């Protein structure tokens, strides 16, 4: 399983991935796994919040392609993802 391999390579328990994880796919999209609320959304920045964490997604022409209770799929030109507000050059 993909997530088991990732958790093993970082020396983490698989339970650590249950709160959240995300995957940047060739800077063209981000898949976010976990229960999140949308805090802010426009075409250059998306902010998602879980119970204890934030994910900031910065880019160009961002849009939420799909979402459900446990995942988001964001597409567009991805510049960076962060756990805090950043200033892009």
C-alpha positions in Angstrom: 0.0 0.0 0.0 1.3 3.4 -0.9 0.7 5.1 2.4 2.3 2.3 4.4 5.4 2.7 2.3 5.5 6.4 2.9 5.0 6.1 6.7 7.7 3.4 6.9 10.2 5.5 4.9 9.7 8.4 7.4 9.7 6.0 10.4 6.1 7.0 11.3 3.2 4.9 12.5 0.5 4.7 9.7 -1.8 6.4 12.2 0.1 9.6 11.7 -1.2 9.8 8.2 -4.8 9.6 9.3 -5.0 13.2 10.5 -3.9 14.6 7.2 -1.6 14.1 4.3 -1.3 15.7 0.9 0.3 14.9 -2.4 1.6 17.5 -4.9 1.4 16.0 -8.4 3.9 17.6 -10.8 2.9 21.1 -9.6 -0.4 20.7 -11.4 -2.6 19.6 -8.6 -2.7 18.8 -4.9 -4.7 15.9 -3.3 -5.4 16.6 0.4 -6.5 13.7 2.5 -8.2 14.4 5.8 -11.2 16.2 7.2 -10.9 19.9 6.4 -13.0 23.0 6.2 -12.4 25.7 3.6 -11.3 28.9 5.4 -10.3 30.9 2.3 -10.6 30.3 -1.4 -9.6 32.3 -4.5 -7.6 31.5 -7.7 -4.2 32.2 -6.1 -4.6 30.9 -2.5 -6.7 28.2 -0.8 -6.6 27.7 3.0 -7.9 24.5 4.6 -8.3 23.9 8.3 -8.6 20.7 10.3 -9.0 20.4 14.0 -5.4 21.3 14.7 -3.8 22.1 11.3 -3.9 24.5 8.4 -2.8 23.8 4.8 -2.1 26.8 2.6 -2.0 26.1 -1.1 -0.6 28.9 -3.3 -0.6 29.0 -7.1 -2.2 30.3 -10.2 -5.7 29.4 -11.6 -6.5 27.3 -8.5 -9.8 25.6 -8.3 -11.3 22.8 -6.2 -12.0 20.1 -8.7 -13.6 17.7 -6.3 -14.2 17.3 -2.6 -15.9 15.0 -0.1 -15.8 14.4 3.7 -12.2 13.2 3.7 -10.4 14.7 0.6 -9.9 17.7 -1.6 -8.5 17.8 -5.1 -7.1 21.2 -6.1 -5.9 21.8 -9.7 -4.0 24.7 -11.2 -0.3 25.7 -11.3 0.9 24.9 -7.8 3.6 27.2 -6.4 3.8 25.8 -2.9 2.0 24.2 0.0 2.7 25.2 3.6 1.4 24.9 7.2 1.5 28.7 7.5 1.0 32.0 5.6 4.0 32.7 3.3 5.1 35.6 1.1 5.8 34.5 -2.5 8.5 36.2 -4.4 
